[in-house]
Amino acid sequence: MVGDRPSTMSVQIVAGVQQLQVQFGQETFALSASQWQGTLGGLTALESELIDPIDAAVRAMAKTIADEVNTVLQAGYGSSGTANAPPLFLFDPASSTGMLTVDPNVTAGQLGLSSQPNQAGNSNNLQQLLALQHKPVNIAGLGNNILLGDVYTQLVGKLGTYSQQSQASFATSKTVRQQSEANWRATSGVNSDEEAVNLMQYQQMYQANMKVIATANELFDSLLQLR
């Protein structure tokens, strides 16, 4: 606020990126998230460098699981011999949660676990489902040709690595701050004991100098009397 003129601060989403906007009168000033510092900057970095990539990877994993499992099941036959089984997993990429859910309307008899319409006990498609864990897939943020069964492990490992790096960075920053504060105190702080010793030394030097001056004055007077 300047005088009686208030300003308004708000966060806006521009092209998927957060911006801090300050409106003062008719003017609006934008400050992109890359320029934020302190706690706000740290939270923004956490969001952009970890949360968003992990979220994208989890969504990609959920979509891959839904597509792969549904493809195998829909190519098989249920226990009743029917083909074209409905999708078992449902995934909506536009959903804010990005959750992978199971269709509650699908019955066990509709699962296409058999590869033959007249062999209800055939488990060829079931074997294909089990083999999906060894299938290479491409997951955003993790790379290409990652085994589907290893995606979750790599996500957890990435999160753990980031956590360790963050803790190490915090410990280093804390040490640097402590050293900086110690150096500042050493150059700008006043040690009362040290200053008291210095004052005593200055007093003794002053007294010694006064004695020298008094002695020189006596000698000078004696020389004048000799003349």
RODO-2510 file (C-alpha; in nm, 4 decimals, decimal comma):
residues 227
     n   res          X          Y          Z
     1     m     0,0000     0,0000     0,0000
     2     v     0,1208     0,3483    -0,0909
     3     g    -0,0697     0,6070     0,1081
     4     d    -0,4339     0,5135     0,0789
     5     r    -0,3854     0,3237    -0,2481
     6     p    -0,3833    -0,0552    -0,1912
     7     s    -0,2267    -0,3139    -0,4192
     8     t    -0,3510    -0,6665    -0,4827
     9     m    -0,1362    -0,9769    -0,5075
    10     s    -0,2633    -1,2953    -0,6735
    11     v    -0,1379    -1,6163    -0,8327
    12     q    -0,2431    -1,6813    -1,1918
    13     i    -0,1933    -1,9869    -1,4151
    14     v    -0,0544    -1,8781    -1,7521
    15     a     0,0045    -2,1573    -2,0069
    16     g     0,0195    -2,4081    -1,7231
    17     v     0,2805    -2,2086    -1,5307
    18     q     0,2176    -2,0196    -1,2075
    19     q     0,2754    -1,6459    -1,2062
    20     l     0,2657    -1,4048    -0,9163
    21     q     0,0867    -1,0863    -1,0162
    22     v     0,0798    -0,7558    -0,8321
    23     q    -0,1873    -0,5094    -0,9385
    24     f    -0,1393    -0,1463    -0,8404
    25     g    -0,3876     0,0995    -0,9772
    26     q    -0,4193     0,0366    -1,3493
    27     e    -0,0848    -0,1439    -1,3749
    28     t    -0,0215    -0,5166    -1,3344
    29     f     0,3260    -0,6562    -1,2800
    30     a     0,3980    -1,0256    -1,3364
    31     l     0,6700    -1,2197    -1,1590
    32     s     0,7224    -1,5687    -1,3001
    33     a     0,7817    -1,8632    -1,0681
    34     s     1,1456    -1,8879    -1,1820
    35     q     1,2128    -1,5540    -1,0091
    36     w     1,0623    -1,6464    -0,6730
    37     q     1,3078    -1,6779    -0,3865
    38     g     1,3034    -1,7973    -0,0251
    39     t     1,0364    -2,0383     0,0959
    40     l     0,8056    -1,9574    -0,1953
    41     g     1,0842    -2,0257    -0,4433
    42     g     1,1699    -2,3533    -0,2693
    43     l     0,8095    -2,4724    -0,2843
    44     t     0,7898    -2,3764    -0,6512
    45     a     1,1093    -2,5685    -0,7281
    46     l     0,9708    -2,8702    -0,5421
    47     e     0,6557    -2,8573    -0,7526
    48     s     0,8297    -2,8144    -1,0888
    49     e     1,1307    -3,0411    -1,0299
    50     l     0,9692    -3,3276    -0,8385
    51     i     0,5927    -3,3224    -0,7905
    52     d     0,4973    -3,2480    -1,1530
    53     p     0,7384    -3,5050    -1,3069
    54     i     0,6340    -3,7738    -1,0557
    55     d     0,2673    -3,6952    -1,1189
    56     a     0,3219    -3,7233    -1,4955
    57     a     0,5061    -4,0543    -1,4517
    58     v     0,2323    -4,1988    -1,2272
    59     r    -0,0344    -4,0978    -1,4779
    60     a     0,1665    -4,2510    -1,7617
    61     m     0,2083    -4,5726    -1,5624
    62     a    -0,1653    -4,5883    -1,4869
    63     k    -0,2561    -4,5352    -1,8525
    64     t    -0,0047    -4,7981    -1,9665
    65     i    -0,1377    -5,0565    -1,7207
    66     a    -0,4969    -4,9865    -1,8261
    67     d    -0,4168    -5,0077    -2,1982
    68     e    -0,2028    -5,3206    -2,1761
    69     v    -0,4356    -5,5183    -1,9478
    70     n    -0,7504    -5,4172    -2,1342
    71     t    -0,5925    -5,5089    -2,4697
    72     v    -0,5081    -5,8606    -2,3506
    73     l    -0,8470    -5,9219    -2,1887
    74     q    -1,0494    -5,7875    -2,4791
    75     a    -0,8672    -6,0236    -2,7159
    76     g    -0,9743    -6,3258    -2,5081
    77     y    -1,2926    -6,5037    -2,4108
    78     g    -1,4803    -6,5167    -2,0829
    79     s    -1,5876    -6,8324    -1,9048
    80     s    -1,9168    -6,8211    -2,0947
    81     g    -1,7322    -6,8162    -2,4285
    82     t    -1,8221    -6,4558    -2,5068
    83     a    -1,5722    -6,2365    -2,6884
    84     n    -1,4976    -5,8633    -2,6754
    85     a    -1,4951    -5,8368    -2,2983
    86     p    -1,5484    -5,4851    -2,1623
    87     p    -1,2427    -5,2905    -2,0337
    88     l    -1,1500    -5,3929    -1,6801
    89     f    -0,9557    -5,0785    -1,5935
    90     l    -1,0808    -4,7238    -1,6403
    91     f    -0,8457    -4,4286    -1,6690
    92     d    -0,9408    -4,0733    -1,7534
    93     p    -0,6315    -3,8628    -1,8401
    94     a    -0,8376    -3,5454    -1,8064
    95     s    -0,9305    -3,6260    -1,4473
    96     s    -0,7732    -3,4057    -1,1794
    97     t    -0,6880    -3,7128    -0,9725
    98     g    -0,5646    -3,9365    -1,2540
    99     m    -0,6745    -4,2440    -1,0590
   100     l    -0,6819    -4,5910    -1,2103
   101     t    -1,0107    -4,7604    -1,1225
   102     v    -1,1756    -5,0950    -1,1877
   103     d    -1,5077    -5,0958    -1,3710
   104     p    -1,7570    -5,2198    -1,1064
   105     n    -1,9901    -5,3483    -1,3790
   106     v    -1,7425    -5,6082    -1,5073
   107     t    -1,8092    -5,9601    -1,3763
   108     a    -1,5575    -6,2400    -1,3311
   109     g    -1,7208    -6,4393    -1,6080
   110     q    -1,6559    -6,1594    -1,8557
   111     l    -1,2791    -6,1539    -1,8042
   112     g    -1,1152    -6,2751    -2,1244
   113     l    -0,8638    -6,5056    -1,9621
   114     s    -0,9043    -6,7795    -2,2268
   115     s    -0,7675    -6,7614    -2,5791
   116     q    -1,0308    -7,0056    -2,7122
   117     p    -1,4089    -6,9562    -2,7102
   118     n    -1,4789    -7,3185    -2,6246
   119     q    -1,2107    -7,3643    -2,3593
   120     a    -1,3189    -7,1912    -2,0405
   121     g    -1,0215    -7,3310    -1,8500
   122     n    -0,7665    -7,2110    -2,1041
   123     s    -0,5294    -6,9669    -1,9317
   124     n    -0,3252    -6,8418    -2,2254
   125     n    -0,4444    -6,4850    -2,1818
   126     l    -0,3857    -6,5066    -1,8091
   127     q    -0,0252    -6,6014    -1,8833
   128     q    -0,0005    -6,2986    -2,1090
   129     l    -0,1234    -6,0790    -1,8256
   130     l     0,1441    -6,2165    -1,5936
   131     a     0,4085    -6,1602    -1,8614
   132     l     0,3212    -5,7910    -1,8875
   133     q     0,5514    -5,7162    -1,5935
   134     h     0,8470    -5,7984    -1,8199
   135     k     0,7253    -5,5868    -2,1122
   136     p     0,9361    -5,2781    -2,1969
   137     v     0,7355    -4,9559    -2,1874
   138     n     0,8036    -4,5843    -2,2248
   139     i     0,7218    -4,3721    -1,9184
   140     a     0,7495    -3,9935    -1,9197
   141     g     1,0225    -3,8738    -1,6868
   142     l     1,1833    -4,2167    -1,6487
   143     g     1,2930    -4,3083    -1,9976
   144     n     1,2327    -4,5712    -2,2626
   145     n     1,2295    -4,9512    -2,2539
   146     i     1,1613    -4,9767    -1,8826
   147     l     1,0070    -5,3016    -1,7654
   148     l     0,6505    -5,2424    -1,6554
   149     g     0,7175    -5,4280    -1,3295
   150     d     1,0090    -5,1932    -1,2515
   151     v     0,8298    -4,8614    -1,3060
   152     y     0,6992    -4,8334    -0,9495
   153     t     1,0402    -4,9248    -0,8050
   154     q     1,2118    -4,6579    -1,0134
   155     l     0,9551    -4,3976    -0,9110
   156     v     1,0121    -4,4714    -0,5431
   157     g     1,3894    -4,4727    -0,5979
   158     k     1,3751    -4,1364    -0,7741
   159     l     1,1735    -3,9909    -0,4901
   160     g     1,4205    -4,1306    -0,2336
   161     t     1,7190    -3,9921    -0,4261
   162     y     1,5628    -3,6471    -0,4406
   163     s     1,4901    -3,6632    -0,0689
   164     q     1,8524    -3,7535     0,0120
   165     q     1,9827    -3,4753    -0,2120
   166     s     1,7473    -3,2277    -0,0472
   167     q     1,8594    -3,3308     0,3029
   168     a     2,2275    -3,3097     0,2035
   169     s     2,1725    -2,9671     0,0477
   170     f     1,9930    -2,8499     0,3616
   171     a     2,2770    -2,9733     0,5848
   172     t     2,5354    -2,7997     0,3645
   173     s     2,3386    -2,4740     0,3608
   174     k     2,2985    -2,4909     0,7379
   175     t     2,6738    -2,5373     0,7858
   176     v     2,7545    -2,2482     0,5506
   177     r     2,5105    -2,0253     0,7378
   178     q     2,6601    -2,1163     1,0757
   179     q     3,0118    -2,0444     0,9474
   180     s     2,8989    -1,7129     0,7982
   181     e     2,7367    -1,6100     1,1251
   182     a     3,0502    -1,7083     1,3188
   183     n     3,2695    -1,5025     1,0840
   184     w     3,0330    -1,2075     1,1146
   185     r     3,0420    -1,2241     1,4942
   186     a     3,4202    -1,2476     1,4883
   187     t     3,4529    -0,9290     1,2828
   188     s     3,1634    -0,7206     1,4112
   189     g     3,0933    -0,8505     1,7598
   190     v     3,2468    -0,7076     2,0811
   191     n     3,4053    -0,9373     2,3373
   192     s     3,3801    -0,7585     2,6750
   193     d     3,6626    -0,9595     2,8353
   194     e     3,8950    -0,8902     2,5444
   195     e     3,8113    -0,5198     2,5478
   196     a     3,8721    -0,5009     2,9257
   197     v     4,2197    -0,6495     2,8786
   198     n     4,2913    -0,4035     2,5982
   199     l     4,1825    -0,1097     2,8175
   200     m     4,4168    -0,2239     3,0967
   201     q     4,7024    -0,2505     2,8498
   202     y     4,6306     0,0989     2,7134
   203     q     4,6183     0,2362     3,0692
   204     q     4,9533     0,0788     3,1555
   205     m     5,1095     0,2135     2,8346
   206     y     4,9700     0,5593     2,9135
   207     q     5,1094     0,5512     3,2661
   208     a     5,4483     0,4349     3,1380
   209     n     5,4578     0,7142     2,8796
   210     m     5,3665     0,9709     3,1463
   211     k     5,6595     0,8517     3,3588
   212     v     5,8919     0,8877     3,0608
   213     i     5,7660     1,2409     2,9984
   214     a     5,8002     1,3347     3,3680
   215     t     6,1566     1,2002     3,3806
   216     a     6,2497     1,3881     3,0626
   217     n     6,1027     1,7055     3,2101
   218     e     6,3127     1,6658     3,5281
   219     l     6,6286     1,6106     3,3234
   220     f     6,5540     1,9179     3,1133
   221     d     6,5025     2,1308     3,4252
   222     s     6,8323     2,0035     3,5697
   223     l     7,0174     2,1003     3,2496
   224     l     6,8717     2,4509     3,2634
   225     q     6,9878     2,4915     3,6248
   226     l     7,3444     2,3870     3,5313
   227     r     7,3689     2,6834     3,2948
***
